[in-house]
Amino acid sequence: MPEYIYNSSFVLLGISLAIGLLIGIERGWKQRSAGDGKRIAGLRTYGLAGLAGGCSAIMLPFIGEPATGLLFLGFALAISMAYINRKQDSEDAGITGLVSLLLTYMLGMLAALEQVELAASAAIVTALLLRYKEMLHSWLHQLEDQELKAGLQLLLISIVLLPVLPDQGYGPWQVLNPYEIWWMVVLIAGISFIGYFAMKFAGTDKGIMLTALSAGLASSTALTLHFSRLARDQASLQRQLSAGILIACGTMFPRVLLVATLINPAILSLLWLPMTVMTLVIFIIAALLWRTRKLDQPTSLTRLLNPLELKSAVFFGALLVVILLLGELMQELFGDAGIYALALVSGIADVDPINLTLSRMSLGETQASVAVTGIVLAACSNSLVKSLMAVSIAGKAMLINVLGPLALAVVCGLASISVI
């Protein structure tokens, strides 16, 4: 917004007042049932707090910074004493109202200092935090120790470690860039973290399909193992569980496409077709299995374990480094054929490292078509391994329900490469 709009002190003070009223509306609505004189602070008080903050900022050039700071300290002391006196007659020991009043004063100052967008955004976020108290507390009560630990670990590897890593190449072929390698680790960890909580807060009671969709974002291999064990022990649920395995495996392909596109957007035009074909083949067969499931048996639910552990992220980074070096070495020695061989072998364990490696290599000298072929080969290799895993655990029923559909998807995916 143009700066000249805020040149008038009257306009700036009006914005400071509006910010206070915005927060005051939420506070007043929350305490609307209390009678007059029973509320510590309501709509008018918050409006005046915002206006007072704006006035102190307007006076800053005339009275100086020390005096402005004393004004804020005086305001803080006055409302703190009011809260102390009021709390003596109340069992509520919370200080949310006190903090929000102080924040309202500061946001009023910020607006009057012509930081209007920042002040308004902070005021809206403040009102939302105050309004959704019950929902936030409900989420907090549902939060488990391992989930809090995982969240802190994600913040550690992204906010703390990532910015301090050097953004330049090291080692053979200058291929080892610490910042880029760790950013890829954070990318995969973040997708897994989101997938886990998407399932948790939506509720596992929605059944196998919701669990499978969420697991496809986090670890389709882990879900294949678990559902295969359930299918072995509960024959009546084999069709539902097989459909769940297919959904998780099919969800892997859009995830691969998303990650590759985030690294190199130009790769989307080549990779979307094989990924889409394999996804559709698997999803259609999964839908047919689901429609023919037995409805007279209760649905077993599974819970996806939190995939975010710091040591797992470090292991992923180490694996990525190895594949980066091998990718450059194989291309140096054997050309494109070396990349394809590496993709097939790497896909046995995990698609993500080779996907990240080839997507990154396509930004350099490696042709995009070669990278796409390698990514598809890795995805096909991984899908076949998971299908064999399901057959070995759950028995011959998985030959038709899982191995057959995944093998068909692989054939269709490889055939679609020829039209690229």
Secondary structure, 3 states (H helix, E strand, C coil): CCHHHHCCHHHHHHHHHHHHHHHHHHHHHHCCCCCCCCCCCCHHHHHHHHHHHHHHHHCHHHHHHHHHHHHHHHHHHHHHHHHHHHHCCCCCCCCHHHHHHHHHHHHHHHHHCCCHHHHHHHHHHHHHHHHCHHHHHHHHHHCCHHHHHHHHHHHHHHHHCHHHCCCCCECHHHCECHHHHHHHHHHHHHHHHHHHHHHHHHCHHHCHHHHHHHHHHHCHHHHHHHHHHHHHHCHHHHHHHHHHHHHHHHHHHHHHHHHHHHHCHHHHHHHHHHHHHHHHHHHHHHHHHHHCCCCCCCCCCCCCCCCCCHHHHHHHHHHHHHHHHHHHHHHHHHCHHHHHHHHHHHHHHCHHHHHHHHHHHCCCCCCHHHHHHHHHHHHHHHHHHHHHHHHHHHCCHHHHHHHHHHHHHHHHHHHHHCCC
